[in-house]
Amino acid sequence: MQHKENTQETPVVFECHEQQLIGIIHKGNAAANIGVLVIVGGPQYRAGSHRQFILLARQLASQGIPAMRFDVRGMGDSNGQLRSFQQLDDDIRAAIDCFLASCPNLNQVVLWGLCDGASAALFYGYQDSRVKGLVLLNPWVFTEQGAAKTYLKHYYLQRLLSKDLWRKVFSFKFDFSASVVSLLSLLKQAAGQASTQHTATTITRVDETMALPLRMRECLRQFSGPVLLILSGRDLTAGEFKETVKGDPEWQALLNENRLIRHDFAEADHTFSSAVWRDQVADWTATWVKNFDLYD
């Protein structure tokens, strides 16, 4: 990918509740009025598959789109206590303040998140008018019942077709008792009490007591800007998200709105761990950011 714009990387230090947070700003085009803030939901290395956050920011900057990545409190180089992805609002707000102050022409941001980072972005987005759009990759909508159903559907069906499984069975190395116990446990969880995610009751306030899929749905409803949704084909987290929204008419209505663009990436795993997959995600992101007017 050719570097056409300013790819300068500038470290920044900013505060959130008297704790110092560390970030890197990738300058891009100095005249740009919108940038991408990368949200990381949990502890990550900057190597291996999670080096994608660095590579993404560099690729966006090379196309003129300013980008910022940072460590929330308690993670990486930032001070403070580690906190849940459901408690990152103040960190995100502080990072946006820093991003816009460091790039004077910026007045809007896109929040970009993978897994629980996507969930954190969705929780925050509707609360801040400076957030223009959301890029959500394999959003985390975990419930015990949903995870059990997804595991049964995707893992066990694939397992039955596995040569390795039948090789163990016919060589008498397969642990039938442990497998039966595990299967029965999953069936019990999958048949458990349904969550409240399918309620049709009008909701006027989002709070942390809601079941995770319901809270995320209502945050998406309250956010009015464009959304880019990218779902991997070889990922149980993405599989659970697909199963969750498939059974919820209100989720389906939101996902069918013109403001939402969806890419189903059949070959990709959870972290888009190959260079080809990472580059595709970066290209989708850059193209989408440059064409906001088409999605409003």
C-alpha positions as CSV (number, residue, x, y, z in Angstrom):
1,M,0.0,0.0,0.0
2,Q,1.5,3.3,-1.1
3,H,2.1,6.0,1.5
4,K,0.6,9.2,0.0
5,E,0.1,11.3,3.1
6,N,1.9,12.3,6.3
7,T,2.7,9.1,8.2
8,Q,4.3,10.9,11.1
9,E,3.6,9.1,14.5
10,T,3.5,11.3,17.6
11,P,3.3,9.9,21.1
12,V,0.9,11.7,23.5
13,V,0.3,11.6,27.2
14,F,-3.1,12.7,28.6
15,E,-5.1,12.3,31.8
16,C,-8.2,10.5,32.8
17,H,-9.2,10.8,36.5
18,E,-5.7,11.9,37.4
19,Q,-4.2,8.8,35.7
20,Q,-1.7,9.2,32.8
21,L,-2.7,7.5,29.6
22,I,-0.4,6.9,26.7
23,G,-1.3,7.1,23.0
24,I,0.1,7.4,19.5
25,I,-1.3,9.7,16.9
26,H,-0.8,8.9,13.2
27,K,-1.1,12.3,11.5
28,G,-2.4,11.6,8.1
29,N,-3.7,14.6,6.1
30,A,-3.3,17.7,8.3
31,A,-6.4,19.2,6.7
32,A,-8.7,16.2,7.5
33,N,-11.6,17.0,9.7
34,I,-12.3,13.4,10.8
35,G,-10.1,10.7,12.3
36,V,-10.3,7.2,13.5
37,L,-9.8,6.3,17.2
38,V,-9.0,2.7,17.8
39,I,-10.6,1.2,21.0
40,V,-8.9,-1.8,22.5
41,G,-11.3,-3.6,24.9
42,G,-8.9,-5.8,26.9
43,P,-5.2,-6.5,27.5
44,Q,-3.3,-7.0,24.2
45,Y,0.2,-7.4,23.0
46,R,1.5,-5.2,20.2
47,A,2.8,-8.3,18.3
48,G,1.3,-11.2,16.5
49,S,-2.3,-10.9,15.4
50,H,-2.9,-7.8,17.5
51,R,-0.2,-5.9,15.8
52,Q,-3.1,-5.1,13.4
53,F,-4.0,-2.0,15.4
54,I,-0.6,-0.5,14.6
55,L,-0.7,-1.6,11.0
56,L,-4.3,-0.3,10.7
57,A,-3.4,3.1,12.0
58,R,-0.5,3.4,9.6
59,Q,-2.5,2.3,6.6
60,L,-5.2,4.8,7.4
61,A,-2.7,7.6,7.8
62,S,-1.1,6.6,4.5
63,Q,-4.4,7.3,2.9
64,G,-4.8,10.7,4.6
65,I,-7.0,9.6,7.5
66,P,-5.6,10.6,10.9
67,A,-5.7,7.8,13.4
68,M,-5.0,7.4,17.1
69,R,-4.5,4.3,19.2
70,F,-4.1,4.3,23.0
71,D,-4.0,2.3,26.1
72,V,-6.9,2.6,28.5
73,R,-6.3,2.8,32.2
74,G,-4.6,-0.3,33.6
75,M,-3.5,-1.6,30.2
76,G,-0.2,-1.4,28.5
77,D,1.8,1.7,29.2
78,S,-1.1,3.6,30.9
79,N,-1.5,4.0,34.6
80,G,-4.5,3.0,36.8
81,Q,-6.4,-0.2,37.5
82,L,-7.5,-2.5,34.8
83,R,-11.3,-2.2,34.1
84,S,-14.0,-4.0,32.2
85,F,-14.8,-3.1,28.6
86,Q,-18.1,-1.9,30.0
87,Q,-16.4,0.8,32.0
88,L,-14.3,2.7,29.3
89,D,-16.5,5.7,28.7
90,D,-14.2,8.1,30.5
91,D,-11.1,6.7,28.9
92,I,-12.6,7.1,25.4
93,R,-13.8,10.6,26.1
94,A,-10.4,11.7,27.3
95,A,-8.7,10.1,24.2
96,I,-11.1,12.0,21.9
97,D,-10.3,15.2,23.7
98,C,-6.6,14.6,23.2
99,F,-7.0,13.5,19.6
100,L,-8.9,16.6,18.6
101,A,-6.6,18.9,20.6
102,S,-3.5,17.4,18.9
103,C,-5.0,17.7,15.4
104,P,-6.6,21.2,15.3
105,N,-8.6,20.6,12.0
106,L,-10.3,17.5,13.4
107,N,-13.8,18.0,14.8
108,Q,-15.2,14.5,14.4
109,V,-14.0,10.9,15.1
110,V,-14.9,7.3,14.1
111,L,-14.6,4.7,16.9
112,W,-13.0,1.5,15.6
113,G,-13.2,-1.6,17.8
114,L,-12.7,-5.4,17.7
115,C,-14.6,-7.8,19.9
116,D,-15.2,-6.2,23.4
117,G,-13.5,-3.1,21.9
118,A,-16.4,-2.9,19.5
119,S,-18.9,-3.3,22.3
120,A,-17.1,-0.5,24.3
121,A,-17.3,1.8,21.2
122,L,-21.0,1.0,20.8
123,F,-21.7,1.8,24.5
124,Y,-20.0,5.2,24.2
125,G,-20.8,6.4,20.6
126,Y,-24.4,7.7,21.1
127,Q,-23.3,9.8,24.1
128,D,-20.8,12.1,22.3
129,S,-21.8,14.3,19.3
130,R,-18.2,14.3,18.1
131,V,-18.5,10.6,17.2
132,K,-19.4,10.5,13.6
133,G,-19.4,6.8,13.0
134,L,-18.6,3.3,14.3
135,V,-16.6,0.4,12.9
136,L,-17.5,-2.8,14.7
137,L,-15.6,-6.0,14.1
138,N,-16.9,-9.3,15.7
139,P,-18.8,-7.5,18.5
140,W,-18.9,-9.3,21.9
141,V,-22.5,-10.2,22.9
142,F,-21.6,-13.0,25.2
143,T,-24.3,-14.8,27.2
144,E,-23.9,-18.3,28.6
145,Q,-27.0,-19.5,26.6
146,G,-25.9,-17.8,23.4
147,A,-22.3,-19.1,23.7
148,A,-23.6,-22.7,24.3
149,K,-25.9,-22.6,21.3
150,T,-23.1,-21.2,19.1
151,Y,-20.6,-23.8,20.3
152,L,-23.1,-26.6,19.7
153,K,-23.9,-25.4,16.2
154,H,-20.5,-24.5,15.0
155,Y,-17.9,-26.5,17.0
156,Y,-19.8,-29.9,17.3
157,L,-21.0,-30.0,13.7
158,Q,-17.5,-29.4,12.5
159,R,-16.1,-31.9,15.0
160,L,-18.3,-34.6,13.6
161,L,-16.8,-34.1,10.2
162,S,-13.2,-34.1,11.6
163,K,-11.0,-37.0,10.5
164,D,-9.0,-36.6,13.8
165,L,-12.2,-37.3,15.8
166,W,-12.9,-40.6,14.0
167,R,-9.3,-41.6,14.1
168,K,-9.5,-41.3,17.9
169,V,-12.8,-43.2,18.0
170,F,-11.5,-46.1,16.0
171,S,-8.2,-46.3,17.8
172,F,-10.1,-46.4,21.2
173,K,-8.5,-43.1,22.3
174,F,-11.6,-41.1,22.4
175,D,-12.9,-40.1,25.9
176,F,-16.6,-40.8,25.6
177,S,-17.5,-40.1,29.2
178,A,-15.9,-36.7,29.3
179,S,-17.4,-35.7,25.9
180,V,-20.9,-36.8,27.0
181,V,-20.6,-34.7,30.2
182,S,-19.4,-31.7,28.2
183,L,-22.2,-32.1,25.7
184,L,-24.9,-32.4,28.3
185,S,-23.6,-29.3,30.1
186,L,-23.8,-27.3,26.8
187,L,-27.3,-28.6,26.1
188,K,-28.4,-27.5,29.5
189,Q,-27.0,-24.1,29.1
190,A,-28.4,-23.7,25.6
191,A,-31.9,-24.7,26.9
192,G,-31.6,-22.3,29.8
193,Q,-33.9,-19.4,30.5
194,A,-34.1,-17.0,27.6
195,S,-32.5,-13.6,28.1
196,T,-34.4,-10.4,27.8
197,Q,-32.7,-9.4,24.6
198,H,-35.9,-9.9,22.5
199,T,-38.1,-7.6,24.5
200,A,-40.2,-5.2,22.4
201,T,-40.7,-2.7,25.3
202,T,-39.7,0.9,24.5
203,I,-36.5,1.7,26.3
204,T,-35.6,5.3,27.0
205,R,-32.4,4.8,29.0
206,V,-29.5,2.4,28.6
207,D,-27.7,1.2,31.7
208,E,-25.2,-1.5,32.8
209,T,-27.9,-3.7,34.3
210,M,-29.2,-4.7,30.9
211,A,-28.3,-8.1,29.4
212,L,-25.4,-7.5,27.1
213,P,-27.1,-8.1,23.8
214,L,-30.0,-5.9,24.8
215,R,-27.8,-3.1,26.0
216,M,-25.8,-3.2,22.7
217,R,-29.0,-3.2,20.6
218,E,-30.3,-0.1,22.4
219,C,-27.0,1.7,22.1
220,L,-27.1,1.1,18.4
221,R,-30.6,2.4,18.2
222,Q,-29.7,5.6,20.0
223,F,-26.6,6.2,17.8
224,S,-27.7,7.9,14.7
225,G,-24.5,7.9,12.6
226,P,-23.2,5.5,10.0
227,V,-21.9,2.1,11.1
228,L,-19.6,-0.4,9.4
229,L,-20.0,-4.0,10.6
230,I,-17.4,-6.6,9.8
231,L,-18.0,-10.2,10.8
232,S,-15.5,-13.1,10.4
233,G,-16.6,-16.5,9.1
234,R,-14.3,-18.6,11.2
235,D,-15.0,-17.1,14.7
236,L,-17.3,-18.2,17.5
237,T,-17.6,-14.6,18.7
238,A,-18.9,-13.5,15.3
239,G,-21.0,-16.7,15.2
240,E,-22.7,-15.8,18.5
241,F,-23.4,-12.3,17.3
242,K,-25.0,-13.7,14.1
243,E,-27.2,-16.1,16.1
244,T,-28.2,-13.4,18.6
245,V,-29.4,-10.9,15.9
246,K,-31.0,-13.6,13.8
247,G,-33.5,-14.3,16.5
248,D,-34.3,-10.7,17.3
249,P,-36.6,-8.7,14.9
250,E,-35.5,-5.4,16.4
251,W,-31.8,-6.2,15.9
252,Q,-32.7,-7.2,12.3
253,A,-34.5,-3.9,11.7
254,L,-31.5,-1.9,12.9
255,L,-29.0,-3.9,10.8
256,N,-31.2,-3.3,7.7
257,E,-31.0,0.4,8.0
258,N,-29.3,2.3,5.1
259,R,-26.8,3.8,7.5
260,L,-25.3,0.4,8.2
261,I,-22.8,-1.4,5.9
262,R,-22.0,-5.0,6.6
263,H,-19.2,-7.2,5.3
264,D,-19.3,-10.9,6.0
265,F,-15.6,-12.1,5.7
266,A,-16.0,-15.8,5.3
267,E,-12.3,-16.8,5.3
268,A,-11.2,-14.6,8.2
269,D,-10.6,-15.6,11.9
270,H,-11.4,-13.5,15.0
271,T,-8.3,-11.2,14.8
272,F,-8.0,-11.1,11.0
273,S,-4.5,-12.6,11.6
274,S,-3.2,-12.7,8.0
275,A,-1.8,-9.7,6.1
276,V,-4.4,-10.2,3.4
277,W,-7.3,-10.1,5.9
278,R,-5.8,-7.1,7.8
279,D,-5.3,-5.2,4.5
280,Q,-8.9,-5.9,3.5
281,V,-10.2,-4.6,6.8
282,A,-8.1,-1.5,6.4
283,D,-9.3,-0.9,2.9
284,W,-13.0,-1.3,3.9
285,T,-12.5,1.1,6.7
286,A,-10.7,3.7,4.6
287,T,-13.2,3.5,1.8
288,W,-16.1,3.8,4.2
289,V,-14.7,6.8,6.1
290,K,-14.1,8.6,2.8
291,N,-17.7,8.1,1.7
292,F,-19.7,9.0,4.8
293,D,-22.2,11.0,2.7
294,L,-23.4,7.8,1.0
295,Y,-24.4,6.2,4.3
296,D,-26.1,9.1,6.2
